[in-house]
Amino acid sequence: MELDLTPKLPKQVYGGDGGSYFAWCPEELPMLKEGNIGAAKLALKQHGFAVPRYSDSPKVAYVLQG
């Protein structure tokens, strides 16, 4: 299977006063579907807050700035 590795921009799923949530769709990025994984980006504005939440799957998160 040949995978397209060109960069793709995520789609905004939610946006509010505290920030925005973006996600990459497995239908547009077959490598996500092939690996059975998801990818998302949480962009918080200054003084934005991310409420902790439960997940039934492993996750990796890292801070790019701030």
trRosetta pair geometry for C-beta under 8 A, 3 or more apart (Angstrom, degrees):
i j d omega theta_ij theta_ji phi_ij phi_ji
1 30 7.6 -134 162 140 125 137
1 34 6.9 177 101 -106 152 140
3 30 5.8 -146 -126 81 84 108
3 31 4.9 69 -159 -69 139 97
3 34 7.1 -87 -92 9 124 153
4 29 7.9 -121 76 -129 94 56
4 30 7.0 90 28 26 88 107
5 31 7.3 57 -94 -38 73 145
8 24 6.4 105 93 -135 115 110
8 28 6.0 158 -172 137 161 117
8 29 5.9 -143 35 -71 147 107
10 22 3.7 101 108 155 130 110
10 23 5.6 156 -165 71 115 14
10 24 4.9 -82 -104 -62 88 68
10 39 7.5 -131 -93 113 119 96
10 40 7.2 111 -145 -134 150 46
10 41 5.7 174 24 19 160 114
11 22 6.5 163 79 -155 28 79
11 23 6.4 -30 60 63 79 69
11 24 7.8 128 13 -100 76 32
11 25 6.7 22 13 -29 122 108
12 15 5.7 2 178 -43 129 111
12 20 5.6 -44 -139 -176 108 124
12 21 7.4 107 -159 77 62 48
12 22 5.4 -46 -96 -98 50 81
13 21 4.9 -51 62 101 104 96
13 22 6.5 160 3 -115 85 23
13 23 5.1 40 -38 5 128 109
13 40 7.7 -32 5 -137 138 115
14 20 6.6 176 94 -152 57 57
14 21 4.5 24 49 39 96 108
15 19 7.7 -107 -140 130 59 34
15 20 4.2 -7 -106 -107 81 97
15 21 7.6 -147 -67 25 49 62
16 19 6.9 8 61 52 77 41
16 20 7.4 162 21 -83 56 54
17 45 7.4 -97 153 43 47 141
17 48 7.9 177 115 -104 62 89
18 44 6.3 -31 157 -144 82 81
18 45 6.0 -159 -175 38 31 97
18 47 7.6 -104 -127 105 80 67
18 48 3.6 122 -178 -135 79 88
18 49 6.0 -68 -153 31 142 61
19 42 6.6 57 129 174 138 75
19 43 5.2 -171 -170 99 105 56
19 44 3.9 -72 -68 -115 152 39
19 45 4.9 -164 -76 -6 72 73
19 48 4.2 69 -31 -155 110 161
19 50 7.8 -37 48 -69 144 86
20 42 7.8 178 91 -154 45 45
20 43 5.0 0 57 59 87 103
21 40 6.6 -2 -176 180 88 119
21 41 7.5 161 -158 84 45 52
21 42 5.5 -12 -108 -107 75 72
21 43 7.8 -167 -78 25 29 71
22 40 6.4 160 88 -162 53 67
22 41 4.4 -7 61 58 105 98
22 42 7.8 -164 26 -73 71 29
22 43 6.9 36 -3 -5 110 108
23 38 7.2 -28 -155 -179 108 104
23 39 7.1 137 -158 91 62 56
23 40 4.4 -25 -101 -105 77 91
23 41 7.6 -166 -74 21 36 67
24 28 7.0 -121 -176 72 76 111
24 29 5.4 7 161 7 117 142
24 32 6.4 170 111 -52 111 154
24 38 7.7 160 64 -173 83 60
24 39 4.4 1 38 76 120 108
24 40 7.1 -144 13 -77 72 45
25 28 4.5 71 74 14 100 104
25 29 6.8 136 79 15 51 87
25 32 7.9 168 121 62 26 150
26 29 6.2 -77 -129 66 32 77
26 30 7.4 67 178 -112 68 27
26 32 4.3 -126 -108 97 76 111
26 33 3.9 111 178 -64 111 86
26 38 7.3 -69 -52 -102 104 66
27 33 7.2 76 -72 -54 35 134
29 32 4.6 63 99 0 106 110
29 33 7.4 157 96 -6 61 85
29 39 7.6 -25 72 31 156 130
30 33 5.3 -57 -152 42 47 112
30 34 5.8 50 151 -24 77 106
31 34 5.5 -50 -139 39 32 114
31 35 6.1 18 162 -5 65 111
32 35 6.2 -67 -145 48 25 98
32 37 5.5 -108 -151 74 70 75
32 38 6.5 64 -169 -106 120 31
32 39 6.1 -107 -105 -1 128 105
33 36 7.3 23 -175 -76 32 44
42 50 6.1 50 160 -98 151 134
44 48 3.4 -166 -169 84 92 131
44 49 7.3 109 -143 -30 133 15
44 50 6.3 -95 -74 -42 130 96
44 66 8.0 -120 72 71 107 169
45 48 4.5 109 50 -41 62 120
55 58 8.0 151 112 -76 120 4
55 59 5.6 44 83 -24 162 126
63 66 6.3 -110 -178 63 118 83
